[in-house]
Amino acid sequence: MSEQDLRKRAHDADVTVWVGKAGIESVVDELDDQLTERDLVKAKFLRAARGSATTEELAEELADRVNADIVETRGHTAVYHR
C-alpha cells in the first residue's frame, strides 16, 4: 500500500490510543495489540504526556518501542502502521 493511500486512510481513522500523564510506557502494549489487529492506529498525545518533549519526539520513541512506522504526525496526533 502506498504512503499516499495510508495517509488517505489515516485521515478518516479515529483515535484509539491516548497518551496521557502516565507517558508512552503505559500505552506500549495497547498500541502493539491494536497494530496486530489492524494495520493503522491513530494515537493522540495529550498535553500532560508531552512535558518538554515534542509530539514528534514522543511519536518516534513510541514507534521504536512497538516496531512500527509513522505514517504521519499532525498536531498532537500520530498515525502508526506495521
C-alpha distances in whole Angstrom, upper triangle without the diagonal:
4,7,8,6,7,10,11,11,13,15,16,16,20,21,22,23,26,27,31,34,34,31,28,29,30,26,25,25,24,21,20,21,19,16,17,17,14,11,12,15,17,21,24,26,30,32,34,31,31,35,35,31,28,25,23,25,25,22,21,24,22,19,21,23,20,18,15,13,14,12,15,18,21,24,25,21,18,15,14,11,11
4,5,5,6,9,10,11,12,14,16,17,20,21,23,24,26,27,31,34,34,31,28,30,31,27,26,27,26,22,22,23,21,18,20,20,16,13,13,16,18,21,23,26,29,32,34,31,30,34,33,30,27,24,22,24,25,21,20,23,22,19,21,24,21,19,16,13,13,10,13,17,19,22,23,20,18,15,14,12,13
4,5,5,6,9,10,10,12,15,15,18,19,21,21,24,25,28,31,31,28,25,28,28,25,24,25,24,20,21,22,20,17,19,20,16,13,12,15,15,18,20,22,26,28,30,28,27,30,30,26,23,21,18,21,21,18,17,21,20,17,19,21,19,17,14,11,10,7,9,13,15,19,20,17,14,12,12,10,12
4,5,5,6,9,10,11,13,14,18,19,21,23,25,26,29,32,33,30,27,30,30,27,26,28,26,22,23,25,22,19,22,22,18,15,13,16,16,19,21,23,26,29,31,29,28,31,31,28,25,22,20,23,23,20,20,23,22,19,22,24,22,21,17,14,13,9,11,14,15,19,20,18,15,13,14,13,15
4,5,5,6,8,10,11,13,16,18,20,21,24,26,29,32,33,30,27,30,30,26,25,26,25,21,22,23,20,17,19,19,15,12,11,14,15,19,21,24,27,29,32,29,29,33,33,29,26,23,21,24,24,21,21,24,23,20,23,25,22,21,17,14,14,10,12,15,16,20,21,18,16,13,13,12,14
4,5,5,6,9,10,10,14,15,17,18,20,22,26,29,29,26,23,26,26,22,22,23,21,18,18,19,16,14,16,16,12,9,8,11,12,15,18,20,24,26,28,26,26,29,30,26,23,20,18,21,21,17,18,21,19,16,19,21,18,17,14,11,10,7,9,13,14,18,18,15,13,9,10,8,11
4,5,5,6,9,10,13,14,17,18,20,21,24,28,28,25,23,26,26,23,22,24,22,18,20,21,18,16,19,19,15,12,10,12,11,14,16,19,22,24,27,24,24,27,28,24,21,18,17,20,20,16,17,20,19,17,20,22,20,19,15,12,10,7,7,10,11,15,16,13,11,9,10,10,14
4,5,5,7,9,13,15,17,19,21,23,26,30,30,28,26,29,28,25,25,26,24,20,22,23,19,18,20,19,16,13,11,13,13,16,18,21,23,26,29,27,26,30,30,27,24,21,20,23,23,19,21,24,22,20,23,25,23,22,18,16,14,10,11,13,13,17,18,15,14,11,13,13,16
4,5,6,6,10,13,14,17,19,21,25,28,29,26,24,27,26,22,23,23,21,18,19,20,16,15,17,16,12,10,8,10,11,14,16,20,23,25,28,26,26,30,30,27,24,21,20,23,22,19,20,23,21,19,22,23,21,20,17,15,13,10,11,14,14,17,18,14,13,10,12,11,14
4,5,5,8,10,12,14,16,18,21,25,25,23,21,23,23,19,20,21,18,15,17,18,14,13,17,16,12,10,7,8,7,11,13,16,19,22,24,22,22,26,27,24,21,17,17,20,19,15,17,20,18,16,19,21,18,18,15,13,11,8,8,10,11,14,14,11,9,7,9,10,13
4,6,8,10,13,15,17,19,22,26,26,24,23,26,25,22,22,24,21,18,21,21,18,17,20,19,15,14,11,11,9,12,13,17,19,22,24,23,22,26,27,24,21,18,18,21,20,17,19,22,20,19,22,24,22,22,18,16,14,11,10,11,10,13,14,11,11,9,12,13,17
4,7,10,12,15,17,20,23,26,27,25,24,26,25,22,23,24,21,18,21,20,17,17,19,18,14,14,11,11,10,13,14,18,20,23,25,24,24,28,29,27,24,20,21,24,22,19,22,24,22,20,24,25,23,23,20,18,16,13,13,14,13,15,16,13,13,11,14,14,18
4,7,9,12,14,17,20,24,24,22,20,23,22,18,19,20,17,15,17,17,13,13,16,14,11,11,8,8,7,10,12,16,18,21,23,22,22,26,28,25,22,19,19,22,20,17,20,22,19,18,21,22,19,20,17,16,14,12,12,13,13,15,15,11,11,9,11,12,15
4,6,9,11,14,17,21,21,20,19,21,20,16,18,19,15,14,17,16,13,14,17,15,13,13,10,8,7,9,10,14,15,19,21,19,21,24,26,24,22,18,19,22,19,17,20,21,18,18,22,22,19,21,18,18,16,14,14,14,14,15,14,11,11,10,12,14,17
4,6,7,11,13,17,18,16,15,18,16,13,15,16,13,11,15,15,11,13,16,15,13,14,10,7,5,5,7,10,12,15,17,16,17,21,23,21,19,15,16,19,16,14,17,18,15,16,19,19,17,19,17,17,14,14,13,13,12,13,11,8,9,9,11,14,17
4,7,10,13,17,16,16,14,16,14,11,13,13,9,9,12,12,9,11,14,12,11,13,10,7,6,6,8,11,13,17,17,16,18,21,24,22,20,17,18,20,17,15,18,18,15,15,19,18,15,18,16,17,15,15,16,15,15,16,14,11,11,10,11,13,16
4,7,10,13,13,12,10,12,10,7,10,11,8,7,11,11,9,11,14,14,13,14,11,8,7,5,6,9,11,14,15,13,15,18,21,18,17,14,16,17,13,12,15,15,12,13,16,15,13,16,14,16,14,15,15,14,15,15,12,10,10,10,11,13,15
4,6,10,10,10,9,12,10,8,11,13,10,10,13,14,13,14,18,17,17,18,15,11,9,6,5,6,7,11,11,9,12,15,18,16,15,12,15,16,12,12,15,15,12,14,17,16,15,18,17,18,16,17,16,14,15,14,10,9,10,12,13,16,19
4,7,7,6,6,9,8,7,10,12,11,10,14,15,14,16,19,19,19,19,17,13,11,7,6,5,6,9,8,6,9,12,15,13,13,10,13,13,10,10,13,12,10,13,15,14,14,17,16,17,16,18,16,14,15,14,10,10,11,13,14,17,19
4,5,6,8,10,9,9,12,15,13,14,17,18,18,19,22,23,22,23,20,17,14,11,9,7,5,7,6,5,8,10,14,13,14,12,15,15,12,13,16,15,13,16,18,17,18,21,20,21,19,21,20,17,17,15,12,12,14,16,17,21,23
4,5,9,10,9,11,14,16,16,16,19,21,21,22,25,26,26,26,24,20,18,14,12,9,8,8,5,5,8,9,12,13,14,13,17,16,13,15,18,16,15,18,20,18,19,23,22,23,22,24,22,20,20,18,14,16,17,20,20,24,26
4,7,7,6,9,11,13,13,15,17,18,19,21,23,24,25,25,23,19,18,14,13,11,10,11,8,7,10,11,14,14,16,15,18,16,13,15,17,15,13,17,18,16,17,21,21,23,21,24,23,21,22,20,16,17,18,20,20,23,24
4,5,6,8,10,13,13,13,15,17,18,19,21,23,23,23,21,17,16,12,11,9,9,10,8,5,8,10,12,11,13,12,14,12,9,11,13,11,10,14,15,13,15,18,18,19,18,21,20,17,19,17,14,14,15,17,17,20,21
4,5,5,6,10,10,10,12,14,15,15,18,20,20,20,18,15,14,10,11,9,11,13,11,8,10,12,14,12,13,11,13,11,7,9,11,8,6,10,11,9,11,14,14,16,15,18,18,16,18,17,14,13,13,14,14,17,18
4,6,6,8,10,11,12,14,15,16,18,20,21,21,20,17,17,14,14,13,14,16,14,10,13,14,16,14,16,15,16,14,11,12,13,10,8,12,12,9,11,14,15,18,18,21,21,19,21,21,17,17,16,17,16,19,19
4,6,8,8,10,11,13,14,16,17,19,20,21,19,16,16,13,13,12,13,15,13,11,14,16,18,17,18,16,18,17,13,14,16,13,11,14,15,12,12,16,17,19,19,22,22,20,22,21,17,17,16,18,17,19,20
4,6,5,6,8,10,10,12,14,15,16,17,16,12,12,10,11,11,13,15,14,11,14,17,19,17,17,15,16,16,12,12,14,12,9,11,13,10,10,14,14,16,16,18,19,17,19,19,16,14,13,14,13,16,16
4,6,5,6,9,10,11,12,15,15,16,15,12,13,11,13,13,15,18,17,14,16,18,20,17,18,16,16,15,12,11,12,10,7,9,10,7,7,10,11,14,15,17,18,18,20,21,17,16,14,14,12,14,14
4,6,5,6,9,10,11,13,14,15,15,13,15,13,16,16,18,21,20,17,19,22,24,21,22,19,20,19,16,15,16,14,11,12,13,9,8,12,13,16,17,19,21,20,23,23,20,18,16,16,14,15,14
4,5,5,6,9,10,11,12,14,13,10,12,11,13,14,16,20,19,16,19,22,24,21,21,18,19,19,16,15,16,15,11,13,14,12,10,13,13,16,16,18,19,19,21,22,18,16,15,14,13,14,14
4,5,5,6,9,10,10,11,10,7,9,8,12,13,16,19,19,16,18,21,23,20,19,16,17,17,14,12,13,13,9,9,12,10,7,10,10,12,13,15,16,16,18,19,16,14,12,11,9,10,11
4,6,5,6,9,10,11,11,10,12,12,15,16,19,22,22,19,20,23,25,22,22,19,19,18,16,14,14,13,10,10,11,9,6,8,9,12,13,16,18,18,21,22,20,17,14,13,10,10,10
4,5,5,7,9,11,12,10,13,13,17,18,21,24,23,21,23,26,28,25,25,22,22,22,19,17,18,17,13,13,15,13,9,12,12,15,16,18,20,20,23,24,22,19,17,15,12,12,11
4,5,5,6,8,8,7,10,11,14,17,19,23,23,20,22,25,27,24,23,20,20,21,18,16,17,17,13,13,15,14,11,13,11,14,14,15,17,18,20,22,19,16,14,12,10,10,10
4,5,5,6,7,6,10,11,15,17,20,24,24,21,22,26,27,24,23,20,19,20,18,15,16,16,12,11,13,12,9,10,8,11,12,13,15,17,19,21,19,16,13,11,8,7,7
4,6,7,10,10,14,15,19,21,24,27,27,24,26,29,31,27,26,23,23,23,21,18,19,19,15,14,15,14,10,11,11,13,15,16,19,21,23,25,23,20,17,14,11,10,8
4,7,9,10,13,15,19,21,24,28,28,25,27,30,32,29,28,24,24,25,23,20,21,21,18,16,18,17,14,15,13,16,17,17,20,21,23,25,23,20,18,15,13,11,10
4,6,7,11,14,17,20,23,27,27,25,26,30,31,28,26,23,22,24,22,18,20,20,17,15,18,17,14,14,12,14,14,14,17,19,21,23,21,18,15,12,10,9,9
4,7,10,13,17,20,23,26,27,24,25,29,30,27,25,21,20,22,20,17,17,19,16,13,16,16,13,13,10,11,12,11,14,16,19,21,20,17,14,10,8,5,6
4,7,10,14,16,20,23,24,22,22,26,27,24,22,18,17,19,18,14,16,17,14,12,16,16,13,13,10,10,10,9,11,13,15,18,17,13,10,7,6,5,7
4,7,10,13,16,20,21,18,19,23,24,21,19,16,16,18,15,12,14,15,12,11,15,15,12,13,10,11,10,10,11,12,14,16,14,10,8,6,5,7,9
4,7,10,13,16,18,16,17,20,22,19,17,13,14,16,14,11,13,15,12,12,15,16,14,15,12,12,10,10,10,9,11,12,11,7,6,4,6,9,12
4,7,10,13,14,12,13,17,19,16,14,11,12,14,11,9,12,13,10,11,14,14,13,15,13,13,11,11,11,9,11,11,9,6,5,6,8,11,14
4,6,10,11,10,11,14,16,14,12,9,11,13,11,9,13,14,12,13,17,16,16,18,16,16,13,14,12,10,10,9,6,4,6,9,11,15,18
4,7,8,6,7,10,13,11,10,7,10,11,8,8,12,12,11,13,16,16,16,18,17,17,14,16,13,10,11,9,5,6,8,11,13,17,19
4,5,5,7,10,13,12,11,9,13,14,11,12,16,16,14,17,19,19,19,22,20,20,18,19,17,14,13,11,7,9,12,15,17,20,23
4,5,5,7,10,10,10,9,13,14,12,14,17,17,16,19,21,21,22,24,23,23,20,21,19,15,14,11,9,11,14,17,20,23,26
4,6,6,10,11,12,11,15,15,12,15,18,17,16,19,21,20,21,24,23,24,22,23,21,18,18,15,12,14,16,19,21,25,27
4,6,9,9,10,9,12,12,9,11,14,13,12,16,17,16,18,21,20,20,18,21,19,16,16,14,10,12,14,17,18,21,23
4,6,5,6,7,10,9,7,10,13,12,13,16,17,17,19,21,20,20,18,20,17,14,14,12,9,12,13,17,18,22,24
4,6,8,10,13,11,10,13,15,14,15,18,19,19,22,24,23,23,21,23,21,17,18,15,13,15,17,20,22,25,27
4,7,10,12,10,10,14,15,14,16,19,19,20,22,24,24,23,21,23,21,17,18,16,14,16,18,21,22,26,28
4,7,8,6,7,10,11,11,13,15,16,16,19,20,20,19,17,20,17,14,15,14,12,14,14,18,19,22,24
4,5,5,6,9,10,11,12,14,16,17,19,20,19,18,15,17,14,11,12,10,9,11,12,15,17,20,23
4,5,5,6,9,10,10,12,14,15,17,18,16,15,12,14,11,8,9,8,6,8,8,12,13,17,20
4,6,5,6,9,10,10,12,14,16,16,14,13,10,12,9,7,9,9,8,9,8,11,12,15,18
4,5,5,6,9,10,11,13,15,15,14,14,11,14,13,10,13,13,11,12,11,14,14,17,19
4,5,5,6,9,10,11,13,14,13,13,11,14,13,11,13,13,10,10,9,12,13,16,18
4,6,5,6,9,10,11,12,10,10,8,11,10,8,11,11,9,8,6,9,9,12,14
4,5,5,6,9,10,10,9,9,7,11,11,10,13,14,13,12,9,11,10,12,14
4,5,5,6,9,10,10,11,10,14,14,13,16,17,14,14,12,13,12,14,15
4,5,5,6,8,8,10,10,13,13,12,15,16,14,12,10,11,9,12,13
4,5,5,6,5,6,7,10,11,12,15,17,15,13,10,10,7,9,10
4,6,5,7,8,10,13,15,15,18,20,18,16,13,13,11,12,11
4,6,8,11,12,16,17,17,20,21,19,17,14,14,12,13,12
4,6,9,11,14,16,16,20,21,19,17,14,13,10,10,9
4,7,10,13,15,17,20,22,20,18,14,13,10,9,7
4,7,9,12,14,17,19,18,15,12,10,6,6,5
4,6,9,11,15,18,17,14,10,8,6,5,6
4,5,7,11,14,13,11,7,6,5,6,9
4,7,10,14,14,11,8,5,6,6,10
4,6,10,11,8,6,6,8,10,13
4,7,7,6,4,6,9,12,15
4,6,5,6,9,12,15,19
4,6,8,11,15,18,21
4,7,10,13,17,20
4,7,10,14,17
4,7,10,13
4,7,10
4,7
4
